[in-house]
Amino acid sequence: MRVKLLITIGSVATLAMLLALSLVQRSKANTNSLGDKASNSPALNEVNGLQNKNFIAESGKMPGQSVDAPGSLSVNTSNINKSDVESSASSLSLPIRAAFYYPWFPEAWTQGGVYPYSNYTPTLGYYDQSDQEIIRQQIDAMLYGHIQAGIASWWGQGTNTDNRMPEILAATGGTPFKWAIYYEPEGVGNPDVGTITADLVYLQNKYSNDPAYLRINNRFVVFVYADPGDGCGMVDRWKQANTLNAYIVLKVFPGYQACVNQPDGWHQYAPAAAEDSQGQYSYTISPGFWKVGENPRLVRNLAVWQENIRTMMASGAAFQLITTFNEWGEGTAVESANQWATPSGYGAYLDALHDNGVTSSVFLPLVERSGTDPVVVGAGDIADCGLQGDEKTAVLLDNIQGTVITMGDNVYESGTVSEFNNCYNPTWGRQKYRTRPSPGNHEYRTTDAAGYFGYFGSAAGDPTKGYYSYSLGAWHIIELNSNCSEVGGCGANSAQWNWLQADLAAHPALCTLAYWHTPLFSSGEHGDTSTVKPFWQLLYQAGVELVLNGHDHDYERFAPQNPDGVADPVNGIREFVVGTGGKSLRAIGVPSSNSEVHNDNTWGVIELTLHSAGYEWKFIPVAGKTFTDSGSGTCH
């Protein structure tokens, strides 16, 4: 029997050591820069929040650069001497975890006539950074994520970002947090030596002596952006201009390793790349990139984010960088948003940084499309260590955004802790952070479905019930537990029936979807399940549109019908059986009344796009299969 591999590490320290020993930089596509800058005027860019950085390569990899493990690049790291880092009022020891920070709000909430200029909604609202309380809350959030320093975008003397620096430094008082500036003018031109020197003198005199300003080896730190045309000449200019012994960290460019002059450090800013390594100089990670008006260039995936945090820590790089804390226009923020809010108050991405990448069971619904309508995708009857079907359907999920739902029998044969960890987790478990599951009868082969509830945690609801509801866009979503004998029954006046009745009354949405394991109607091996008819009666009375089930290992779509199986195109519920998640498929018998489409030889998932007054469905087969089914409907 084939066993799917999952290595469980008991401590972050052990994990870091193992990663350091075996780290191989993952290959990334070397995509060309899209040239997003809207203007060559630093002032205009800064005021409008239109930094929109040009990437030398969106992947973060330099042309011709190898993708070896950190430290294997042929770079001169002799100037990174961690033992020489002194302790002072504002000095930090390397390595340093820092985040790129943008002090240009509220101006940047409006760009190109668009308000708000963000695909997400910050938990703090569309804030004003002239409010020190906002800055203090942001500092608290970064400290929670073990971020030691902010790299604040700075567009020059007298600009809005310059005028906010005193407020930022003042708000930091009494905390261990530090700040450096991100020198943006280099990214829109080639400032001459005199200009750079004047700016460094200004920064030294106005900010560097503040206890909150970042120093390394008692030297004030300046990060410097660059444009795609920069080369060794930029290094020469900064070397000549830096008469103040500032600690300069330049942005990389092709061939930077070969320059005769070298700065104190190098970094990459490429937020459309999930990760980037510049050897022992820097390791940078990004949660996603979804600029307003575009499709996502980097889709958010919390599991990947957690993995990248662990890899970043294991790299030992001098600067371990987060792109970004709050660049909302490009959708790269880790700051809390309504879309990934968590009970901590800091959001899922800062939670992951707080936990140093240790996997959590926090549920994170994601909708990343050019439109705003949520997507639900899923199946039932999924993982078996002896089969490969779930591996194939998991690949489909990797490329479909939205909320993942399961229709029971998540893992075979008995839903044990071991089966979830070894069989489900390596495949569908990649989407655990955005999954809202439902239990099947196989989960309850383990007493009280303890393996199921232990694995999914709070996302599975109260372990004594296993039913819950939530909302996605205009839709109300209900998950029920069809293991009736385990939860006090499913009939009229049972606890679950009473809860469902109250939930429907409390959420009189135009559009509602419900899902659970065993179907009321099925042409498959198990056939109809009458014990769930009371669910249907309540759902039908409330005008519910859709019911999704598993249990029978096939795909079947029914025409809208009432609880007695009578066709009702006006008020009926459309049922889908989607037991195609990966377990062995089984033959369909004589099709039941109102069965419109059925297939018993194709693994796959159903994708539902939930519009404000209707829906679209699509059955997506695994690679190599051709069966599909699609259509649309309207809400009652």
N, C-alpha and C positions, 0 to 999 in steps of 0.2 A: 504493500500500500504506500502510495506517495503521501508524504507529510509536508504540508506547507511550512516553510521556515519562518519562525519569529524568534528573535533574540531578545530576551528580557534582561535589562540592566538594572541592577538594584540601586545604583547611585550615580549621580551626575559625574562624579570624579572618575569612576570606572569607565563610564561611557566616553568621557573626554579622552582618557588614555587610549582606549581601543580605537577611537576615531583617529587620534593622532598617529597611531601606528599603521593604520590601514587606509588612510584617506587618499582617495583618488578624485581629483577634480572632475566633476561631471561635465561632459561636452555640451556646449550650447551653440545654438545657431548664431552665426556671425551676421546679424542683420544690419543693413546700412542705416545711418542716421536719417531721420525724417525731417530734420531742419525745422523745429517747431518755433523758433524765436519769431515774435511778431514785429520786433523793432530793433534797430541798432542803437536806440537811445536808452541808456541805463535808467534814466529818470522815468521815462514813459513805462518801461518794463516794470520797474519797481512800484510805481504808483498803481498801475493796473493789475499788478500781481502776475504779469505775463512773463515769468522767467522761462518756463517751458524749455528746459535745457536741451541743447543739441547733444546727442550722444555720439561719440566717436564710433561706437557700435552699441546698439541696443542690448546686445548680449553682455556687454561689459568686457569682452575679450578683445585685445588688440590684434590687428591683422598680423598673422604669422606667429602670434604668441602661443606657446604650448599650453596645455591644460594639465600640467603636472601638479603634484601635491604642493601645498604652500611651502615656500622655502627652496623649491627646486629651480625657480627662475634664476637666470644669471644676472642678479642685481647686486649692487653694493649695499649691504646692510650694516656696514661697519659703523655708520653714524647713528645706528639705533643701539644705544648702550643702556639697557634697562637698569643696570646696577648704578649708573651715574645719575639716575633721576633723584633729585634731592627732595626732601620734604620741606614745604614752606606753607604759608597761609593759603596759597591758591594752587600749589603744585599737586599734580596727580602722578601716580606711578603707572607706567605702561605694563600691560595693555590697558587701554581705556575704551569703554563702551560709550559711544556718542551718537547722537541723532541730529540729522539736518532739520533745522527749525526755521519757520517763516513768519516773521513779525510784521506781516503786511495786511492784516485784517483790521477793520472791515473793508478796506478799499478793494481787496481782491475777491470779495464775494460777488462783485459785479464786473463782468468782463465781456466785451463785445456785445453789450446790451442784454446779456444773459444774467439773471439772478434767480436763485443762487447758483454761482458757478461751481457746482459740485454735483456728482452723481450720488453723493451720500449726505446724510444729515448728522452733523456732529452732535454728540450728546450734550455739549455745552451750548448748542444752538449756533446761530451765525454771529459769532462773538466779536467783540471789539477789544483789541489788544492794548488799547490805551488804559484799560481797566486792570489795575495791578492784581485784583482778586482773580481774574481770568489767568493771568500769568502764573500766579502762585498755584492755582489748581493744575496748570499744565506742568509745572515743575514737580509737584507732588506725583503726578501721573508718570513722569519720566523716572523719578526716583523709584517708584513702585516697580518699574520695568528694569531696574538695575542699570539705568542709563545714567552715567556719571556727568555727562557734559552735553550741552546743546551747541550746535554750530549754526549761528544765526546769520541768515542772509543779510548782506550789507552792500548797498549800492552806491555808497559814497557819502562824503561830508554834506550834511544838510538835507539828505533825503529822508523819507518817512522811516525807513529802516534804521537810519542813524539816529533820528530823533527819539525812537523807541528804546534804544539801548540803555539810557539811564534808568528808565522805568523797569526794564528787564533785570538789570543788575540790582536795583533797589529791592525788587520783589523777591530776589534770591537770598537776601540777608537771613542769617540764622540757619541756613541749610548747607549741606556739603556739596550742593550742585555747582557746576562751573559752566562758563560760557567762553566760546571763541567766536570770532566773526568769520563769515564765508565771503571772501572778497570777490564780488560778482563782476566788477568792471573789466577784469581780464577776459571774461567770457564774451564781451561785445566789442573788443578792440585790443590794442596792444599799448597799454599805458607806458609812457617812457619812464626812464629811471628816476627823473626828478619827481614825476607825479607819484610813483610808488613810494619813494622816500618820504614825500610830504604826507601821504596817507598813513604810512607807518608811524611817523612822528605824531600825527594827530591821534592815532589809535593808542599809542603809548601814553601820551599825556592825558587823554580824556578817559580811557577805560582800563588800561592794563594794570594800574595800581589798585583797582578795586579788588577786594578779597574774593569776589565771585568770578573774576576773570581767570581763565585757564592759563596755567603756567606749567611747563615741563622743564625740569632742571633750572627752575627759576627764570625761564625765558617765556615771554608772552607768546601765545600761539595764534597763528593766522593760517586758516585754510584758504586756498586760492582755486577758483574755478578756472576753466580754460575753454577756448573755442577749438573747433576741429582742425584749424590750421596751425595751431601752436606747436612748437618744437623746442629744440635745445636753446633757441634764442630767447624764449620766455625764461628759461632757467637762468641764463646769463644775466638778463635784466634784473631779475629778483635777487640774484647773488650780489650784483653790484649795488642795488638799491638798499639792501638790508644792512645798513651801517649801525643798526640798533641792536643787533644780535637777537632779533625775533626768531621764534621757532616756526619755520615756514613749511607747510605741507601742501604741495602742488598736486593738481589733477594730472593723471597720467595721459600720455599721448604715445603714438607709435614710435618705438625706438628710444623711449625715455631712459632706458637702462644704459645706453651708450653715451649719454651726454657727459662731457668732461666735468662740468660743474654739476653738483647734486644738491638738492635741498635737504632739509632735515627729515622729510617724510614724503610719501606719495599716497594718493588715494584715487579711487574711481567713483564717479557719480554716474550711475546708469540704472535708474529705477525701473526700467522696463525689463531688467534682468533679475531673476530671483536671487542670484548670488554672484559674487565676483571676488576672486582672490588676486591680490598683488603680492604674493609671497608673504614675507614677514612684515611688509609695510602695512597692508590693510586687508581686511575682509569685510565686504559690504553685502547686506541683504536687504531685499525689498519685499513687502507683502503683496504687492500688486500694482498695476498701472492701468487706470481707466480714465482717460482724459475726457472732459465734457465734449460731446459731439462725435465721439469715436466709439468703435467697439473696443473692448479691453485688449491691450497689448500683452498684459500679464494678468491672467485670471487668479484671483485670490484662492488660496488653498491652505487652510490652517495646518494640515498635516505636513505639507511641504515647508511651511514657515517654521514649524517646530523642529523639523529635521535640519533646516538651514541654521537655526539658532545653535543647535548642538554642534554642527560642523564649524560654525564661526568660532565658537568657544574653543574647540579642539585645535583650531589653526594656530593659536598662539600669536596671531598677528598683533602688531603694536596698536593699530586703530581698528576697532571692531564697530562698524558703522551701520546705522539704520537709515535707510532712505524710504520714507521720511517720517518725522513726527506728525507734521500737519500741512503737507502740500495737498490741499483738498482739490484744487482744480485738475491736477493730474491723477488724483485718486490713489496716491501712494501713502496716505496717512496710516499710522498705527494708533493715533489718538482715538479715543472711544467714539463710535458712531452708533446711531440707532440700529443700523444693520448688523452690528456685531457686539451690541451691548451685552454685558454679563453681570451676574450678581455682585461682583467685586466693585462695580462702578467704573472700572478702567478699560473694559472691553477685552475681547478675546486675544488680540494681538499683543497687548501689554501683559495680559495674564500669562501668555506663553513666554514672554521675556522674563517675567517675574519668576516663572517656574523653570527658567533656563532650558526651555524646549521639551520638558517632560510632558508626555501626552496627557491631555485631560479629556474629560467626557463632556465638556461644554458644547451645547448645541449651537450651531451658527448657521442660520439660514442665509443663503447668498443669492442675489439676483443681479447678475452682471451681463446686461444686454444693452443694446442701443435703445431699446424701448424700456417700458417700466413694468410690464406684466410679468408676474411671477411664474416660475416653472416648477412643476413637480415631476419627479422621475423615479421609477422603481419597479419592483417585481416581488414575488414571494418565492419560497422553496429554493433556497439559494446555495449555501456552501456545504461542500462535502470534501474532506481531505482526499478521498479516493477518486475524485472526478475533477475535470478541468472546466466545466461549464461556467462556474462562478468566476474563474479567471478571465474568461472571455467576456462575460457581461460586465465585469468590473472595468475592463478597458473602455467599454461604452460610457460608463459613468465618468471616467476620467475626462471625457470630452463634452460632457453635458453639464451646464450650469443649473443651479436651482436647488431645491430641497429634495433630498432623497427620502423616499418612504419604502418600508418593507411591509409585505403582506403575510408575515408569519413564516414559521419554519426557516428561520434565519440560518441555522446551522444544524447539521445532522451528525449523529443520530439522536442525541439526547440533550442538546443545548448545554453541555457542561462548560465549566470555565476553560478547561483545556481545549475543547472544540472551538470555542469562540476565539481564544488566543491563537490557536495554531491553524485553524481552517478558515474562519470568517475574517479575522483581522488583517491577514496579508492581502486580501482581495477587496471585498466590499468595505472592510474596515478602513481603507484609505479615505473613505467619505464619512467616517464616523462623526466628524465635527459638524456635519450638516444633515444628519440622518434623524428622522422621527420614525421609530420602529413600531411594529406590532408583533405580539407573540403568537406563535402557532402551537399546535398540539405537541410537537416535538420538544419545544422549550420546556413544557411541563412534565417531561420525563425525568427532569431534575426537579427535586422537591421545591415547590413554590417558584419555579422558573428562576432559581437563584442565579444561575449562570447568565441568563438574559438580562435580568435587572442589574446584576453586578457589572456587567460589561457596558451597558448603555447608560447606566446611572440615571440622572434626573431627566434625561431626554425620553426615557421610557415611562415616565409618570410614577405615581405611587405604586410601590411593589405589591401592595395588597389589593390593587385594583387593575392596573395595566390598561386603563383607558383615560383619555385626556383630549383636549381640543386646543386649537390655536388658530390664528388668522394669517393669511397671506394675501396681501393686496386687498381686493374687494371680497375675497372668498373667506368663508369660515370652513375650517378643516376639522373633522372629527375622527379620532382613532378609537376603535372599540375592541373589546376582548371577547372573542367568540369561544374561549375555553370556559363555558358557562359554569360547569360544576366547580371550577377553581375559584370563582369570584362571587358565589352566591346566586347564580342563575342569570338568565337573560330574559325571562318572561316578564309580563306585566307586573308592576309593583316591586320587582327586584331592585336592589340598590343601583345596579348599572342602568336599568330601564328608567328609574326615577331620575338619575343623573342626566341621562340623555334627554329626557323630556324637558328638564330644567335648562339644560345647555342650549337646546334649540330655541326655547322661549327667550333666553337671554341674548341670543345672537340671531336676530331675524334678518340675516343677510339675504340679499337677492340670490346669491350663488353659494351653494354648500356642497362639499364633497366628504364622503365618509369611506373609511377603509378598515378592514380587519381580515382574518384568515379564511374562515370557511364560508363559501358562497351559499346564498339561498337558492340560486339557480345554477346548474352546471350540467353539461353534457359529458363530462369527464368520468373517470373511474369511480370517484366517490359519489357523484350525483348531487342532488339537492340536499341542503341542510336545513331542516325545518325549525331547529331551535333558534335560529336567528331571525325568524319571521317577525317577532315583536319589534326588533330593530327597524325592519323595513316599514312596518306599519306607522311608527312614529316619524320616520324619515319621509315617507310618502305624504303624510298629513302636513308636514312642514314644508313641502315643496322642494325637497333636496334633489339635486341634479344627477349626481354620480355616486356609484359605489364601486370600490375596487377590492378584489379578493385574490387569494391564492388557493392553496390546498390541492386542487387538481393540477397536475404537472403539464399544463397546456396553456394555450391562449384562446380566449373566446370573448366575443363581444355580443351583447344582447341589445335588441331594440328597447326603447323606453317601455316600461310595463309597470303594472301595479303589484302589490304584494301577493296577489293570487295568480300571478303569471299571465294576466290579460294585457294585451298590447294597449298602451295608452300614450300616443304620440304627443299629447298636449301636456299632461301632468306626470307622466311616468318617469321612473328612475332608470337611467342607463347603467347597466352593470358590465364590468370587465372582470374576467378571470385572467390573472397574469401569473401563473405558477411556473414561470420560465426563467427564474433567476440563476439556475445552474444545476439543480438536481436532475436525475434521470427523467426524461420525458415519458409520458404514458399516453396510450391511444385514447382517442375520443370515440364514444359509441354513437348511437343514433342521436343526431342533434335535437335538442329540446326546442319547444315552441319559442319563437321570438329570437332564436339564435341566428345572428346575421353573418358572423365570420368566425371561423375556428381553425386552429392549426395545432398539430401535436408533434412537430418535428423540428422546432426552431427555438433555441434559447434567445432571449432578448429582454428588453425593458420597454415599458410604456412611458412616453413623455407627454405631459399635459401642460399646455400653455393656458393660463387662467386669465382671461380678459375680464373687464369690468361687468360685462353682461353676457358672457358666453365663454366657450372653451374650444380648444383644438386638441386632438389626440393624434399620436403617431406611435405605432409599434416599431421599434428599431431592432433589427436582427443582429446577431453577432456576425463577425467577419466570415465570409464564405457562404452565407445563407441569403436567400433572396426574398423570403416571405416578408411582407409588411402590411400594415393596415393604417389608414388615416382618415380623418374626417373632422367635423366640427358640429357644435350644437349651441343653443342659446339657453340662458337661464330662465326659469319659470317666472 
